[in-house]
Amino acid sequence: MKQMIVAIIAALAVGLVGCAPKIKTNSVNQFNAEYNRVKTQGYKIQAGDTLDITFFYTPEYNATSVPVRPDGKIQLSLVGDFPIAGMTPDQASAELKKAYTQELKNPDLAVIVKTFGASAVVVQGEVKTPMQVPLIGNATLLQVISQAGSFTPTADMRNVTVVRNSTGGKPLVTVLNLQDALQGINPANDIQMLPGDTVFVPTLKQNEWSPQSPIPVNPTPDPQ
């Protein structure tokens, strides 16, 4: 998936200078629909998370800071390897209860996500500090770019690419005009971000560059 995202960004970046095959992009409405779907369904456990598993009646089996491996599984006493990625904490609790039923008389338990392995957005390209930005609250695109130091003077703010993973395994891709968003012409382009999103800010064409300072953006994410 990471290689696919890199290929998409590279193709779009080359396409901005007019010599790459066209890649179908998605609308802001599609990005918002995916955001609402994820928020409605609740958080799904993924590789890189750490979990606390609490047994209410048999605390000797409690497990703390259990890592979710890259293969999406965790290792637990009695049940061994257990595939947990893709489940909500409630779903994982129910499935683990079934798994422990053969071993324990009353395996009532809860799964709690202790740390989130992918609660970040990758910001690349013409920003002052390209980095993986921790996603705090209901942060928007401009806010995560601000956390990466904001735009450089050579940033093409009119063609910012965002890649988002969707449930079918095929990423959503859009190119947004953030200059319009900053000027209040089209604020809807300042979309809300999800964990795992990738942002790429391209370079202005040489004849469009000017040494003026970029427009500042709001550095403070909205609280949850």
C-alpha positions, 0 to 999 in steps of 0.5 A: 500500500505504501508503494502504491501511494508513493507511485500515485504521488510521483505520477501526479507530481510529474503530471503537474508539469504535463508529461504523465498519464492522467490519474483519476482523482476523487471529489471532496465529497467522496473524501468527506464521505469516507471521513464520516464513515470512519468516524461513524463506525469507530476506530479499528485496531491496526498494526502498530497499535498497543492494547491493554486486555483486561479480564474482569474475573480472572485478572491473572490473565490481564495483558498490558501493552500488547503490540499489534504486529505487522501481520495484524495479530497479537500474541496472548496466553492460552489462545496464542496468535490472534488476528485482531487488526480491522476490528473495533475494540468492542468487536475484538472483545467479543471475539476474544471472549469466544476464543477464551471460552474453551479455556476459562469458565467466565472469560469476560474481558475488555480490549482497550487501545493504549497507543495508536500506531497510525494516528499520524499524517505524512506531509511531504514536498514543499513544506518547511519540515516534511514529517509524520504529523501526529493527528490531534483531534479533528485536525484539517489539512491546513492544520497538519501542513502548519504542524510541518512548518507551513508552506515554503515560498516555492510551494504550489498551494493550488495543487496539493495532493492528498491520498487516503486509504479506503475500505476496498484497498484502493486509495482515494486521491484528490488534488486541492487548491489550498490557496483558495481555501486560505483566501476563503474562496473555497474553504471546503478544500480544507478537508478533515484528516484521517490517520494514515493520510498522505499529503504532498505539496508540489513545487511551483513552476519556475515562471510562477515562483516569487520570493514572497512569504507564504500565507500563514495558516492556523497552527492549532487543531480543533480539540476532540 
